[in-house]
């Protein structure tokens, strides 16, 4: 704010109004004008010497109040502050200082501070969610509250209908899918393409299609299409509307809308990229998830899996069951353990599973199948290895015949009806480490109620117990299986998982996978689409 020069005393009359640098009005105690300098006469043409001061009204009111200090108000299209000086001979001199420019700058500064605050809050609100629909709603709500009387956000799409979110100043949101081509709105198609960047586009409200104007909005005075620039992908377009009785968008407001649009576009493009990446990840994860198991050709199959990291769905352990086919008359079950953990191990797991699926026609020869798998793994850029067990399964009357081949993996355990637990006589070289491998296949017969359990070392090496540092071990596993004689495959898996979880407690662990193959007890078989369903009897 402008102040009087120090040479001008507030209680002395040593400065003549005629030489004062500001308009000066001298008024007596009765409110009559005693003197006006030339600047004051030009500023206040209605003021007359010897007559009561009546204009401006705010100055006359301040003089009548007889308060010390300042007063301020408008004079025409300018704004003045009036500073009081008491004169020695009586009366008061009012010094009028033009503060129009100062107030304009102060107002602009306050506006910029408010806009900066809003943009910071808008960024926080927009980035609070990576959901595209939520980002569109937040963008429309903020734009309607701070930029216009209503706002529409339109997202780019390959579908025939445009997804639109609209909001008015009352915060009422609405969503719609509009059957309209972007070319029907000038500038919209370019904004939705996202590149090259284009400026805001003003539209004649009379030519705007009806769907651009929210219901009950009234007559549109101004309408602008503002692109929402994204990061590498089109983010969408923001349409701002003002009613006819409101003033149009100024250049400053248009620039401010562009700053907001940049933040909204960044948030929406991030949400879109996240959604696309999440969809890709979901697709890949679903392909790597262990399959849902069921009866196949009158044999019970059940599996269980637990990743080393609770938030992960996949890891380095896996199992698969491939039903018989034209080139593979037996069911092939596979359980394996890839070196490593997490996503990198899961990628190798997927490669092994796909390779084994391609090798199904030679499943009658486990050794040959493993040699081909070993060659495929060694042919990759990075040397990684895995252990696994192959189990070829077929029924013979009520029994189940198994061919079991281990490739560096713990031998399967056989649970007999009398509670005995046997270790299958199979062993072999792990896959992917050596140029040549060896393996030995075991032949096992399961009577009704007997089970073959395939498991990874995540079970036996699970550390827990009273002190949290003791491995679960093979002997505990065998004792647990001895109690599972005669029960269904799913119950065996559930029992092993439950005991392992209890042993681990809250401790860390490796990936855990188990696969049970059981000859049903008293199963009544009926073939349906190559599969069977068992009915358990006790």
C-alpha positions as CSV (number, residue, x, y, z in Angstrom):
1,X,0.0,0.0,0.0
2,X,1.2,3.5,-0.8
3,X,2.1,5.7,2.2
4,X,2.5,9.5,2.5
5,X,6.0,11.0,2.2
6,X,7.7,11.4,5.5
7,X,7.9,15.2,4.9
8,X,4.1,15.4,5.3
9,X,3.3,15.7,9.0
10,X,0.0,14.3,10.3
11,X,-0.5,17.0,12.9
12,X,1.1,20.0,11.2
13,X,0.1,22.0,8.3
14,X,3.5,22.7,7.0
15,X,2.8,21.3,3.5
16,X,0.4,23.3,1.2
17,X,-2.2,21.2,-0.6
18,X,-1.2,23.0,-3.8
19,X,2.2,21.4,-3.9
20,X,1.2,18.0,-2.5
21,X,2.0,15.0,-4.7
22,X,-1.5,13.6,-4.1
23,X,-5.1,14.9,-4.3
24,X,-5.8,16.7,-1.0
25,X,-9.1,17.8,0.4
26,X,-9.1,20.0,3.5
27,X,-12.4,19.7,5.5
28,X,-13.4,21.6,8.7
29,X,-15.1,20.1,11.7
30,X,-18.5,20.7,10.3
31,X,-17.7,18.8,7.2
32,X,-17.4,21.8,4.8
33,X,-14.7,21.8,2.2
34,X,-12.0,24.4,3.0
35,X,-9.5,23.7,0.3
36,X,-8.9,21.5,-2.8
37,X,-5.7,21.2,-4.7
38,X,-5.8,20.9,-8.5
39,X,-5.5,17.0,-8.4
40,X,-8.4,16.8,-5.9
41,X,-10.5,19.2,-8.1
42,X,-9.9,17.0,-11.1
43,X,-10.7,13.8,-9.2
44,X,-13.7,15.1,-7.3
45,X,-15.6,17.5,-9.7
46,X,-18.7,17.5,-7.4
47,X,-16.7,18.9,-4.4
48,X,-17.0,22.7,-3.9
49,X,-15.1,24.9,-1.5
50,X,-17.4,26.1,1.3
51,X,-19.9,23.3,0.7
52,X,-20.3,20.1,2.7
53,X,-18.3,17.2,1.4
54,X,-20.8,14.7,0.0
55,X,-18.8,12.8,-2.7
56,X,-17.4,10.3,-2.4
57,X,-19.8,9.1,0.2
58,X,-17.3,6.8,1.9
59,X,-14.9,9.8,2.5
60,X,-17.7,12.0,3.9
61,X,-18.8,9.1,6.2
62,X,-15.2,8.6,7.4
63,X,-14.9,12.4,8.2
64,X,-18.2,12.4,10.1
65,X,-17.0,9.4,12.2
66,X,-14.1,11.6,13.3
67,X,-11.9,8.5,13.6
68,X,-8.1,8.5,13.3
69,X,-6.6,6.4,10.6
70,X,-7.6,5.6,7.0
71,X,-10.6,5.1,4.8
72,X,-10.8,3.7,1.3
73,X,-13.2,3.3,-1.5
74,X,-13.9,3.7,-5.2
75,X,-13.9,6.9,-7.1
76,X,-15.2,6.2,-10.6
77,X,-13.4,3.2,-11.9
78,X,-10.4,3.6,-9.6
79,X,-9.7,2.8,-6.0
80,X,-8.3,5.2,-3.4
81,X,-7.2,5.1,0.2
82,X,-7.7,8.4,2.2
83,X,-5.2,9.2,5.0
84,X,-6.1,11.7,7.6
85,X,-3.9,14.6,8.8
86,X,-5.1,16.9,11.6
87,X,-4.1,20.5,11.0
88,X,-2.8,22.9,13.7
89,X,-5.3,25.6,12.9
90,X,-8.2,23.1,12.9
91,X,-9.7,21.0,10.3
92,X,-8.5,17.8,8.6
93,X,-6.6,17.2,5.4
94,X,-7.5,14.0,3.5
95,X,-4.7,12.7,1.3
96,X,-6.1,10.5,-1.5
97,X,-3.7,7.8,-2.8
98,X,-4.5,5.9,-5.9
99,X,-4.2,2.2,-5.1
100,X,-5.9,0.8,-8.2
101,X,-2.7,-0.8,-9.6
102,X,-1.7,-2.1,-6.1
103,X,-5.1,-3.7,-5.5
104,X,-5.1,-5.2,-9.0
105,X,-1.6,-6.8,-8.4
106,X,-2.7,-7.9,-4.9
107,X,-5.8,-9.5,-6.4
108,X,-3.8,-11.3,-9.1
109,X,-1.4,-12.5,-6.5
110,X,-4.2,-13.8,-4.3
111,X,-5.8,-15.5,-7.3
112,X,-2.5,-17.1,-8.3
113,X,-2.0,-18.3,-4.7
114,X,-5.5,-19.8,-4.7
115,X,-5.0,-21.4,-8.0
116,X,-1.7,-22.9,-6.9
117,X,-3.4,-24.3,-3.8
118,X,-6.1,-25.7,-5.9
119,X,-3.7,-27.3,-8.3
120,X,-1.8,-28.9,-5.5
121,X,-5.0,-30.3,-4.0
122,X,-6.3,-31.4,-7.4
123,X,-3.1,-33.3,-8.0
124,X,-3.4,-35.1,-4.7
125,X,-7.1,-35.9,-5.4
126,X,-6.4,-37.1,-8.9
127,X,-3.4,-39.3,-8.0
128,X,-5.2,-40.8,-5.0
129,X,-6.6,-43.5,-7.3
130,X,-5.4,-45.4,-10.3
131,X,-8.9,-46.3,-11.3
132,X,-9.8,-44.6,-14.6
133,X,-13.5,-44.2,-13.8
134,X,-12.7,-42.5,-10.5
135,X,-10.1,-40.2,-12.2
136,X,-12.8,-39.1,-14.7
137,X,-15.2,-38.4,-11.9
138,X,-12.7,-36.4,-9.9
139,X,-11.7,-34.4,-13.0
140,X,-15.3,-33.5,-13.8
141,X,-16.1,-32.6,-10.2
142,X,-13.1,-30.3,-9.8
143,X,-13.5,-28.6,-13.1
144,X,-17.2,-27.9,-12.5
145,X,-16.5,-26.5,-9.0
146,X,-13.5,-24.3,-9.9
147,X,-13.4,-23.7,-13.7
148,X,-16.9,-23.5,-15.1
149,X,-20.6,-24.0,-14.5
150,X,-20.5,-27.6,-15.7
151,X,-17.8,-30.0,-17.1
152,X,-17.7,-33.1,-19.1
153,X,-14.8,-35.6,-19.3
154,X,-14.6,-37.8,-22.3
155,X,-12.2,-40.8,-22.5
156,X,-10.8,-42.1,-25.8
157,X,-12.2,-45.5,-26.7
158,X,-12.3,-48.0,-29.6
159,X,-15.9,-48.8,-28.9
160,X,-18.7,-47.2,-30.9
161,X,-20.0,-45.2,-27.9
162,X,-18.0,-42.4,-26.1
163,X,-17.7,-42.8,-22.3
164,X,-18.7,-39.5,-20.8
165,X,-18.8,-38.2,-17.2
166,X,-20.6,-35.0,-16.5
167,X,-20.8,-32.8,-13.4
168,X,-22.6,-29.5,-12.6
169,X,-21.7,-26.9,-9.9
170,X,-23.9,-28.7,-7.4
171,X,-21.6,-31.7,-7.7
172,X,-24.2,-34.0,-9.4
173,X,-22.3,-36.6,-11.4
174,X,-23.7,-38.6,-14.3
175,X,-22.2,-41.2,-16.5
176,X,-23.3,-42.0,-20.1
177,X,-22.2,-43.8,-23.2
178,X,-22.9,-41.5,-26.1
179,X,-23.6,-42.8,-29.6
180,X,-21.8,-40.0,-31.4
181,X,-18.7,-39.7,-33.4
182,X,-16.0,-37.3,-32.0
183,X,-15.9,-35.5,-35.4
184,X,-19.4,-34.2,-34.6
185,X,-17.8,-31.8,-32.0
186,X,-15.1,-29.4,-33.4
187,X,-11.8,-30.1,-31.8
188,X,-12.9,-33.2,-29.9
189,X,-11.4,-35.8,-32.3
190,X,-8.0,-34.0,-32.2
191,X,-8.1,-33.8,-28.4
192,X,-8.9,-37.5,-28.0
193,X,-6.1,-38.5,-30.3
194,X,-3.7,-36.9,-27.8
195,X,-0.9,-36.3,-30.4
196,X,0.2,-33.9,-31.7
197,X,-0.9,-31.6,-28.9
198,X,-3.6,-29.1,-29.7
199,X,-4.8,-25.9,-27.9
200,X,-8.2,-25.4,-26.4
201,X,-11.0,-25.1,-29.0
202,X,-13.9,-22.7,-28.6
203,X,-17.3,-23.9,-29.9
204,X,-20.3,-22.0,-31.0
205,X,-22.9,-23.1,-28.4
206,X,-25.6,-23.0,-31.1
207,X,-23.8,-25.8,-33.0
208,X,-23.1,-28.0,-30.0
209,X,-25.0,-31.4,-30.0
210,X,-27.5,-31.9,-27.3
211,X,-25.5,-34.5,-25.3
212,X,-22.8,-31.9,-24.6
213,X,-25.2,-29.9,-22.4
214,X,-26.3,-31.4,-19.1
215,X,-30.0,-31.7,-18.5
216,X,-31.4,-28.6,-16.9
217,X,-28.3,-26.5,-17.5
218,X,-30.0,-23.7,-19.4
219,X,-28.7,-21.5,-22.1
220,X,-25.0,-22.0,-22.8
221,X,-22.9,-18.8,-23.1
222,X,-19.4,-20.3,-23.5
223,X,-18.2,-23.8,-24.4
224,X,-14.6,-24.9,-24.8
225,X,-12.9,-28.3,-25.6
226,X,-9.6,-28.7,-23.7
227,X,-7.3,-31.6,-24.4
228,X,-6.2,-33.8,-21.5
229,X,-2.5,-34.5,-22.4
230,X,-1.3,-37.9,-21.3
231,X,2.1,-39.6,-21.0
232,X,2.5,-41.6,-24.1
233,X,-1.2,-42.5,-24.4
234,X,-4.3,-40.4,-25.2
235,X,-5.9,-39.3,-21.9
236,X,-9.2,-37.7,-23.1
237,X,-10.8,-34.3,-23.4
238,X,-12.3,-31.8,-20.9
239,X,-15.3,-29.8,-22.0
240,X,-16.1,-26.7,-20.0
241,X,-19.5,-24.9,-20.1
242,X,-20.6,-21.5,-18.7
243,X,-24.1,-20.2,-18.7
244,X,-25.2,-17.2,-20.9
245,X,-25.4,-14.8,-18.0
246,X,-21.8,-15.6,-16.9
247,X,-18.8,-13.8,-18.4
248,X,-16.8,-15.7,-21.0
249,X,-13.4,-17.4,-20.3
250,X,-10.6,-14.9,-20.0
251,X,-7.1,-15.7,-21.4
252,X,-5.9,-16.2,-17.8
253,X,-8.7,-18.6,-17.0
254,X,-8.0,-20.5,-20.2
255,X,-4.4,-20.8,-19.3
256,X,-5.4,-22.0,-15.8
257,X,-7.7,-24.6,-17.3
258,X,-4.7,-25.8,-19.3
259,X,-2.6,-26.3,-16.2
260,X,-5.4,-28.3,-14.6
261,X,-5.9,-30.3,-17.7
262,X,-2.3,-31.3,-17.7
263,X,-2.6,-32.7,-14.2
264,X,-5.8,-34.4,-14.9
265,X,-4.4,-35.9,-18.2
266,X,-1.4,-37.2,-16.4
267,X,-3.5,-38.9,-13.7
268,X,-5.9,-40.4,-16.3
269,X,-3.1,-41.6,-18.5
270,X,-1.4,-43.2,-15.5
271,X,-4.7,-44.9,-14.6
272,X,-5.2,-46.1,-18.1
273,X,-1.7,-47.5,-18.3
274,X,-2.1,-49.1,-14.9
275,X,-5.4,-50.7,-16.0
276,X,-3.8,-52.0,-19.2
277,X,-0.7,-53.4,-17.4
278,X,-2.9,-54.9,-14.7
279,X,-5.0,-56.6,-17.4
280,X,-1.9,-58.0,-19.0
281,X,-0.6,-59.1,-15.6
282,X,-3.9,-60.7,-14.7
283,X,-3.9,-62.6,-18.0
284,X,-0.4,-63.9,-17.5
285,X,-1.1,-64.8,-13.8
286,X,-4.2,-66.7,-14.8
287,X,-2.1,-68.7,-17.3
288,X,0.5,-69.5,-14.6
289,X,-1.9,-70.3,-11.8
290,X,-2.1,-74.0,-10.7
291,X,-5.1,-75.7,-12.5
292,X,-8.2,-76.7,-10.7
293,X,-8.0,-80.5,-10.3
294,X,-10.8,-83.1,-10.5
295,X,-11.3,-86.8,-11.2
296,X,-9.7,-87.9,-14.4
297,X,-10.4,-91.4,-15.8
298,X,-11.6,-92.6,-12.4
299,X,-8.6,-91.3,-10.5
300,X,-8.7,-88.6,-7.8
301,X,-6.3,-85.7,-8.2
302,X,-6.0,-82.9,-5.7
303,X,-3.4,-80.1,-5.3
304,X,-2.5,-77.3,-3.1
305,X,-0.1,-74.3,-3.5
306,X,1.2,-71.5,-1.3
307,X,3.6,-68.9,-2.6
308,X,6.6,-67.8,-0.5
309,X,5.2,-64.2,-0.5
310,X,1.7,-64.0,0.8
311,X,0.8,-61.2,-1.7
312,X,2.0,-63.3,-4.7
313,X,-0.3,-65.7,-6.5
314,X,2.5,-67.5,-8.4
315,X,6.0,-68.5,-7.8
316,X,8.6,-71.2,-8.6
317,X,6.6,-74.3,-7.6
318,X,4.0,-75.8,-9.9
319,X,1.9,-78.8,-10.8
320,X,-0.2,-79.8,-13.8
321,X,-2.5,-82.7,-14.7
322,X,-2.9,-83.5,-18.5
323,X,-5.8,-85.8,-19.3
324,X,-5.3,-88.6,-21.8
325,X,-5.3,-87.7,-25.5
326,X,-4.9,-89.2,-28.9
327,X,-1.1,-89.3,-28.6
328,X,-1.0,-89.8,-24.8
329,X,-3.2,-92.7,-23.5
330,X,-2.3,-92.1,-19.9
331,X,-2.9,-89.1,-17.6
332,X,0.3,-87.2,-17.0
333,X,0.7,-85.4,-13.7
334,X,3.7,-83.1,-13.2
335,X,5.0,-81.4,-10.0
336,X,8.1,-79.3,-10.0
337,X,10.3,-76.7,-8.3
338,X,12.2,-74.0,-10.2
339,X,15.2,-72.3,-8.7
340,X,14.4,-68.9,-7.4
341,X,11.2,-67.2,-6.2
342,X,8.7,-64.6,-7.3
343,X,7.9,-63.5,-10.8
344,X,11.2,-64.5,-12.4
345,X,10.8,-68.0,-11.2
346,X,7.2,-68.0,-12.3
347,X,8.2,-67.1,-15.9
348,X,10.5,-70.1,-16.0
349,X,7.7,-72.2,-14.5
350,X,5.5,-71.1,-17.4
351,X,8.2,-72.1,-19.9
352,X,8.6,-75.5,-18.4
353,X,4.9,-76.1,-18.3
354,X,4.4,-75.1,-21.9
355,X,7.4,-77.2,-23.0
356,X,6.0,-80.3,-21.2
357,X,2.6,-79.7,-22.8
358,X,4.3,-79.8,-26.2
359,X,6.1,-83.0,-25.3
360,X,3.0,-84.9,-24.3
361,X,3.1,-87.2,-27.3
362,X,6.3,-88.7,-25.9
363,X,5.0,-89.1,-22.4
364,X,5.2,-92.9,-22.7
365,X,9.0,-92.5,-22.3
366,X,9.7,-90.3,-19.3
367,X,13.5,-90.4,-19.9
368,X,13.2,-89.1,-23.4
369,X,10.7,-86.4,-22.3
370,X,13.1,-85.2,-19.6
371,X,16.1,-85.1,-22.1
372,X,14.1,-82.9,-24.5
373,X,13.1,-80.6,-21.6
374,X,16.7,-80.4,-20.4
375,X,17.8,-79.4,-24.0
376,X,15.2,-76.8,-24.2
377,X,16.1,-75.2,-20.9
378,X,19.9,-75.2,-21.6
379,X,19.2,-73.5,-24.9
380,X,17.9,-70.3,-23.2
381,X,20.1,-67.3,-22.6
382,X,20.2,-67.7,-18.9
383,X,21.1,-71.0,-17.2
384,X,18.4,-71.9,-14.8
385,X,17.5,-75.3,-13.3
386,X,14.5,-77.1,-11.9
387,X,13.6,-80.3,-10.3
388,X,10.4,-82.2,-11.0
389,X,8.5,-85.5,-10.9
390,X,6.5,-87.1,-13.8
391,X,3.7,-89.4,-13.0
392,X,1.9,-91.3,-15.7
393,X,-1.4,-92.6,-14.4
394,X,-4.0,-95.1,-15.6
395,X,-6.6,-97.4,-14.1
396,X,-6.6,-101.1,-14.2
397,X,-9.9,-102.4,-12.8
398,X,-10.1,-100.8,-9.3
399,X,-6.4,-100.2,-9.0
400,X,-4.4,-97.3,-10.3
401,X,-1.0,-97.9,-12.0
402,X,1.7,-95.2,-11.8
403,X,5.0,-94.7,-13.6
404,X,7.0,-92.2,-11.5
405,X,10.2,-90.5,-12.6
406,X,12.1,-88.0,-10.5
407,X,14.5,-85.5,-12.0
408,X,16.5,-84.3,-9.0
409,X,13.3,-84.0,-6.9
410,X,12.2,-85.7,-3.6
411,X,10.8,-89.1,-4.3
412,X,7.0,-89.4,-4.1
413,X,5.5,-91.0,-1.0
414,X,3.0,-93.8,-1.2
415,X,0.4,-94.1,1.6
416,X,-0.9,-97.7,1.9
417,X,-4.3,-98.7,3.3
418,X,-2.7,-100.0,6.5
419,X,-0.9,-96.7,7.2
420,X,2.5,-97.7,5.9
421,X,4.3,-94.9,4.0
422,X,6.7,-95.9,1.3
423,X,9.2,-93.9,-0.8
424,X,8.9,-94.5,-4.5
425,X,12.1,-96.0,-5.9
426,X,12.9,-93.2,-8.4
427,X,15.7,-90.7,-8.8
428,X,17.3,-88.7,-11.5
429,X,19.4,-85.6,-12.5
430,X,17.9,-82.1,-12.1
431,X,16.9,-80.3,-15.3
432,X,18.7,-77.5,-17.0
433,X,22.1,-77.8,-15.3
434,X,24.0,-80.5,-17.1
435,X,24.3,-81.4,-20.8
436,X,23.2,-85.0,-20.2
437,X,20.8,-86.4,-17.5
438,X,19.9,-89.8,-16.1
439,X,16.7,-90.9,-14.5
440,X,15.1,-94.1,-13.1
441,X,11.4,-94.8,-13.3
442,X,9.5,-96.5,-10.6
443,X,6.3,-98.6,-11.2
444,X,3.7,-98.4,-8.4
445,X,0.3,-99.9,-8.0
446,X,-2.3,-98.2,-5.8
447,X,-5.1,-100.2,-4.3
448,X,-8.4,-98.5,-3.6
449,X,-7.9,-95.9,-0.8
450,X,-4.2,-95.6,-1.3
451,X,-2.5,-92.3,-2.3
452,X,0.7,-91.2,-4.0
453,X,1.8,-87.7,-2.7
454,X,4.1,-85.5,-4.8
455,X,5.5,-82.5,-2.9
456,X,8.2,-79.8,-3.1
457,X,10.9,-79.2,-0.6
458,X,8.9,-76.2,0.7
459,X,7.1,-78.8,2.9
460,X,10.0,-80.7,4.4
461,X,12.3,-77.6,4.7
462,X,9.6,-75.4,6.3
463,X,11.2,-74.0,9.4
464,X,9.1,-73.6,12.6
465,X,8.3,-75.5,15.7
466,X,8.8,-74.2,19.3
467,X,11.9,-72.2,18.5
468,X,11.1,-71.4,14.9
469,X,14.3,-72.9,13.5
470,X,13.5,-76.6,13.1
471,X,12.6,-78.1,9.7
472,X,9.4,-79.9,9.3
473,X,11.4,-82.8,7.8
474,X,10.5,-86.0,6.0
475,X,9.8,-88.0,9.1
476,X,7.1,-85.6,10.3
477,X,5.6,-85.7,6.8
478,X,5.6,-89.5,6.8
479,X,4.0,-89.6,10.2
480,X,1.3,-87.2,9.1
481,X,0.7,-89.2,6.0
482,X,0.4,-92.4,8.0
483,X,-2.8,-90.9,9.5
484,X,-4.2,-90.2,6.1
485,X,-4.7,-93.8,5.0
486,X,-7.9,-94.4,3.2
487,X,-9.0,-90.8,2.9
488,X,-9.7,-88.8,-0.4
489,X,-7.0,-87.0,-2.2
490,X,-8.4,-83.6,-1.3
491,X,-8.4,-84.5,2.4
492,X,-4.7,-85.6,2.2
493,X,-3.7,-82.3,0.6
494,X,-5.6,-80.3,3.2
495,X,-4.1,-82.3,6.0
496,X,-0.5,-81.7,4.8
497,X,-1.1,-78.0,4.2
498,X,-2.7,-77.5,7.6
499,X,0.2,-79.2,9.5
500,X,2.8,-77.3,7.4
501,X,1.0,-74.0,8.2
502,X,0.8,-74.8,11.9
503,X,4.5,-75.7,11.9
504,X,5.5,-72.4,10.1
505,X,3.4,-70.1,12.2
506,X,4.2,-66.6,11.0
507,X,7.7,-67.5,9.8
508,X,9.1,-67.1,6.3
509,X,9.0,-70.1,4.0
510,X,9.7,-71.2,0.4
511,X,7.0,-71.9,-2.2
512,X,5.0,-75.0,-1.2
513,X,3.2,-77.3,-3.6
514,X,1.6,-80.7,-3.0
515,X,-0.2,-83.0,-5.4
516,X,-2.1,-86.1,-4.3
517,X,-3.1,-89.0,-6.6
518,X,-5.6,-91.4,-5.0
519,X,-7.3,-94.7,-6.1
520,X,-10.9,-94.1,-5.0
521,X,-12.5,-96.4,-2.5
522,X,-15.7,-98.0,-3.7
523,X,-15.9,-95.5,-6.5
524,X,-18.8,-95.6,-8.9
525,X,-17.5,-94.5,-12.2
526,X,-19.4,-92.9,-15.1
527,X,-17.5,-91.4,-18.0
528,X,-18.6,-87.9,-18.9
529,X,-16.6,-86.1,-21.6
530,X,-13.5,-88.1,-20.8
531,X,-13.6,-87.5,-17.0
532,X,-15.2,-89.3,-14.1
533,X,-16.6,-88.3,-10.8
534,X,-16.1,-90.5,-7.7
535,X,-18.6,-91.3,-5.0
536,X,-16.8,-91.9,-1.7
537,X,-17.9,-94.7,0.7
538,X,-16.6,-95.5,4.1
